[in-house]
Amino acid sequence: MMAGRGESTDIHQGHRERLRARFLEDGLDGFEDHQVLELLLFHVIPRSDTNPIAHQLMRRFGSLSAALEADPKDIASVEGMGDKATAFLSLIPQITRRYFHDRVNRDAPRLTSSEAVTEYLVPLMAGRPEEVFYVLCLDSQCRVLYPALIGEGTVKEAHVHPRHVVEEALRHRAASVILAHNHPGGTAKPSNADHQLTAVLVQALGAIGIPVLDHIIVAGERAYSFAREGVLPKYTS
């Protein structure tokens, strides 16, 4: 006998309640990736079976992280994903970055070593599919006054203009700065262009009395420090 609409709804609701209860009891450790997506979609697709949608997202993007980091237009093209569900999934990586960055930053750590800077930066850049360039404006105690986002670009490059870097450092009254950018999907090793840009910015900032303490390149959990490697250029007046 074919199940009626009410019976089908009861089955879906029972499945949702079991999955929620399992999460509350044991966390996500035992969940498969499509089940994580399914659980997330419960909150924004209340009347449909989210299991097929979760499987479609996995087939389309190949992994949980890729599905969450995908362009919202691509997420919305998956059958069953409306604007509300698309916005919700796209919000997850950004909330994650804000959460981890806030955890690191709330005690106002002093960035006096490349390890401390890396701990600060990795959450700030986690999950970004594009290259971004930051200038960390520091006070006299090497605490962050403001993390200024200077440029966003493609996977291969972020567009950075020295004038914008100088303006941000002055605006936030930086005593010193740390330059930082990421290499999405690559290694943390600097390119020739990275070395050239660093030299230009050291000179531009040094000319107004603001020293560059380091330039950090982040690739996932790995980081390259110009200062630690002894390749940070010196300002020459």
Protein Blocks (a to p, Z undefined) as FASTA:
>chain_A
ZZdfklmmmmmmmmmmmmmmmmmmnojmlpcfklmmmmmmmmmmmkbcfklmmmmmmmmn
opaklmmmpcfklmmmpghiafklmmmmmmmmmmmmmmmmmmmmmnopadfbfklmmmmm
mmmmgoiabdcdddddddfkopafbdcdfbdcdfkbccddfklmmmmmmmnopabdcddd
ddehiafbdcfklmmmmmmmmmmmmmnopacfbdcddehjbccdfklnopaccddZZ
